[in-house]
Amino acid sequence: MSHIDPTDEQISAITTSTIDTPIVMVNLNRYRERAVYDAPGSDDDVSGRDAYLRYGEVALRAMGEVGARVLWGVPTEAVFVGCDHDAYDEVLAVWYPSRAAFVEMTNIAWYRDALVHRNAALEHASILACTGPATPELRRPGE
């Protein structure tokens, strides 16, 4: 099982969903110390974080194409509850106007091309799909 890419079942669940409400994807990222690209000599010797920033530049443009917005993104400090395997380097919350918008973004060819940087950057990742508010803003639970 990959801890970077979704499984076929996870892809099917989001692409066949009939739920049409906004969604917030909470990204938990643990970076490699040095990026690992599949093709030897394909990129500079960069940190995992720097490789993710290469992906992020393209992802932000793709998000704009589908009406998505980054709500929040911060580096993590430490695991307060949990074990060492629960440690991540960064947390990002990204709002999409619908699941269909998220799927639309993943179908943009130039966005998919940039996934090479995401894959080189990440040692471990989790993405949690959450029901999103009607507008792209942070809210307290129950609002």
Secondary structure as a PSIPRED ss2 file (coil, helix, strand):
# PSIPRED VFORMAT (PSIPRED V4.0)

   1 M C   1.000  0.000  0.000
   2 S C   1.000  0.000  0.000
   3 H C   1.000  0.000  0.000
   4 I C   1.000  0.000  0.000
   5 D C   1.000  0.000  0.000
   6 P C   1.000  0.000  0.000
   7 T C   1.000  0.000  0.000
   8 D H   0.000  1.000  0.000
   9 E H   0.000  1.000  0.000
  10 Q H   0.000  1.000  0.000
  11 I H   0.000  1.000  0.000
  12 S H   0.000  1.000  0.000
  13 A H   0.000  1.000  0.000
  14 I H   0.000  1.000  0.000
  15 T H   0.000  1.000  0.000
  16 T C   1.000  0.000  0.000
  17 S C   1.000  0.000  0.000
  18 T C   1.000  0.000  0.000
  19 I C   1.000  0.000  0.000
  20 D C   1.000  0.000  0.000
  21 T C   1.000  0.000  0.000
  22 P C   1.000  0.000  0.000
  23 I E   0.000  0.000  1.000
  24 V E   0.000  0.000  1.000
  25 M E   0.000  0.000  1.000
  26 V E   0.000  0.000  1.000
  27 N E   0.000  0.000  1.000
  28 L E   0.000  0.000  1.000
  29 N E   0.000  0.000  1.000
  30 R E   0.000  0.000  1.000
  31 Y E   0.000  0.000  1.000
  32 R C   1.000  0.000  0.000
  33 E C   1.000  0.000  0.000
  34 R E   0.000  0.000  1.000
  35 A C   1.000  0.000  0.000
  36 V C   1.000  0.000  0.000
  37 Y C   1.000  0.000  0.000
  38 D C   1.000  0.000  0.000
  39 A C   1.000  0.000  0.000
  40 P C   1.000  0.000  0.000
  41 G C   1.000  0.000  0.000
  42 S C   1.000  0.000  0.000
  43 D C   1.000  0.000  0.000
  44 D C   1.000  0.000  0.000
  45 D C   1.000  0.000  0.000
  46 V C   1.000  0.000  0.000
  47 S E   0.000  0.000  1.000
  48 G H   0.000  1.000  0.000
  49 R H   0.000  1.000  0.000
  50 D H   0.000  1.000  0.000
  51 A H   0.000  1.000  0.000
  52 Y H   0.000  1.000  0.000
  53 L H   0.000  1.000  0.000
  54 R H   0.000  1.000  0.000
  55 Y H   0.000  1.000  0.000
  56 G H   0.000  1.000  0.000
  57 E H   0.000  1.000  0.000
  58 V H   0.000  1.000  0.000
  59 A H   0.000  1.000  0.000
  60 L H   0.000  1.000  0.000
  61 R H   0.000  1.000  0.000
  62 A H   0.000  1.000  0.000
  63 M H   0.000  1.000  0.000
  64 G H   0.000  1.000  0.000
  65 E H   0.000  1.000  0.000
  66 V H   0.000  1.000  0.000
  67 G C   1.000  0.000  0.000
  68 A C   1.000  0.000  0.000
  69 R E   0.000  0.000  1.000
  70 V E   0.000  0.000  1.000
  71 L E   0.000  0.000  1.000
  72 W E   0.000  0.000  1.000
  73 G E   0.000  0.000  1.000
  74 V E   0.000  0.000  1.000
  75 P E   0.000  0.000  1.000
  76 T C   1.000  0.000  0.000
  77 E C   1.000  0.000  0.000
  78 A C   1.000  0.000  0.000
  79 V C   1.000  0.000  0.000
  80 F C   1.000  0.000  0.000
  81 V C   1.000  0.000  0.000
  82 G C   1.000  0.000  0.000
  83 C C   1.000  0.000  0.000
  84 D H   0.000  1.000  0.000
  85 H H   0.000  1.000  0.000
  86 D H   0.000  1.000  0.000
  87 A C   1.000  0.000  0.000
  88 Y C   1.000  0.000  0.000
  89 D C   1.000  0.000  0.000
  90 E E   0.000  0.000  1.000
  91 V E   0.000  0.000  1.000
  92 L E   0.000  0.000  1.000
  93 A E   0.000  0.000  1.000
  94 V E   0.000  0.000  1.000
  95 W E   0.000  0.000  1.000
  96 Y E   0.000  0.000  1.000
  97 P C   1.000  0.000  0.000
  98 S C   1.000  0.000  0.000
  99 R H   0.000  1.000  0.000
 100 A H   0.000  1.000  0.000
 101 A H   0.000  1.000  0.000
 102 F H   0.000  1.000  0.000
 103 V H   0.000  1.000  0.000
 104 E H   0.000  1.000  0.000
 105 M H   0.000  1.000  0.000
 106 T H   0.000  1.000  0.000
 107 N C   1.000  0.000  0.000
 108 I C   1.000  0.000  0.000
 109 A H   0.000  1.000  0.000
 110 W H   0.000  1.000  0.000
 111 Y H   0.000  1.000  0.000
 112 R H   0.000  1.000  0.000
 113 D H   0.000  1.000  0.000
 114 A H   0.000  1.000  0.000
 115 L H   0.000  1.000  0.000
 116 V H   0.000  1.000  0.000
 117 H H   0.000  1.000  0.000
 118 R H   0.000  1.000  0.000
 119 N H   0.000  1.000  0.000
 120 A H   0.000  1.000  0.000
 121 A H   0.000  1.000  0.000
 122 L E   0.000  0.000  1.000
 123 E E   0.000  0.000  1.000
 124 H E   0.000  0.000  1.000
 125 A E   0.000  0.000  1.000
 126 S E   0.000  0.000  1.000
 127 I E   0.000  0.000  1.000
 128 L E   0.000  0.000  1.000
 129 A E   0.000  0.000  1.000
 130 C E   0.000  0.000  1.000
 131 T E   0.000  0.000  1.000
 132 G C   1.000  0.000  0.000
 133 P C   1.000  0.000  0.000
 134 A C   1.000  0.000  0.000
 135 T C   1.000  0.000  0.000
 136 P C   1.000  0.000  0.000
 137 E C   1.000  0.000  0.000
 138 L C   1.000  0.000  0.000
 139 R C   1.000  0.000  0.000
 140 R C   1.000  0.000  0.000
 141 P C   1.000  0.000  0.000
 142 G C   1.000  0.000  0.000
 143 E C   1.000  0.000  0.000
